[in-house]
Amino acid sequence: MVPTSRRDFLRQTGTCAAHLGLAAAVLPPGLARRWTAPAVGRIVAAEPFGRLEAVADGVWALISTPLGGDFTTVANGGIVAGSSGVLVIEGLMQPAGATWLAEQARTLTGRWPTHAVLTHYHADHVNGLAGYSAGGPAPKVLATTATRDQARDKNLPAEPARLTRLADVVVLDPAAATQVDLGGRTVRIEPLTGHTASDVVVTLADPAVLFAGDLIWNGMFPNYVDAAPIQLAQTVRSLRAGPDRLVIPGHGPVAKAADVDRYLAVLQAVEQAARQAHARGQPAAEAGAAFALPASLGEWTLFTKQFMPTAFQAWYRELAR
Ligand SMILES: [Zn+2]
């Protein structure tokens, strides 16, 4: 069951979710199946809306699979367990999705989540937040001020329960990394920008895992609606230059270094085409509509005709500065 109507979904105009909502309606089943494919970790739970993969000792990735039309979670997320605390990543799309993830955490670790991190304000990463308070004690919610305020002001529908949880947010320093000690395991939350004006990533040193939020997508063309494309590419390159690690993208299956390289090549192909179109004075919408990624970059799910023009518009905003 999908608790939100398609119309409600499409009202999330500033979010990844709007594109995904359209996608589920238009994607042929074959393509949806292909995209939901291979698991990197061992699958410990599977639902129509997503699967939970064990990617390291005490670390699980939620890989959402919304293309079948179930929007319970939509964005990817995760669980990181220490001996005294359990941190979950993302508030997800629906409270039912967050409650499900918290129940999985309790089953796998014996503990309800003690911390929840929001990587950025988009509805599919935040709107289910209240679900973490159903069935267990409310975890401490960690987010930047910008994420908290934009999630409160822009994301529809404005459920009172989500807003209450946002009011309790523990504000992350926007200029320095925050360390969270979970007992025998320290999680690092690093503020960055590019996908939105305020993104964070969650990293583990050992095992080396990066929860990238929507700064990194895999096999699925990224949403540029709030993107600053030059900064985005720079941020992704800096993440790629770090230690070799398993990457949990914001959308799409678990990624390795080669997948991040392919994603960087996608960003670069869009940049090149957008710069050329801008230089010859072609309107962004027209140039975006006419552009297709080279086949050499493999398959990248495009959700709507609007998707590529949005990327070009983001580039034109950048180039007009
Ligand atoms: Zn996003």
Boltz pocket constraint, residues with backbone or C-beta under 6 A from the ligand:
constraints:
  - pocket:
      binder: B
      contacts: [[A, 15], [A, 16], [A, 120], [A, 122], [A, 195], [A, 214], [A, 223]]
      max_distance: 6.0
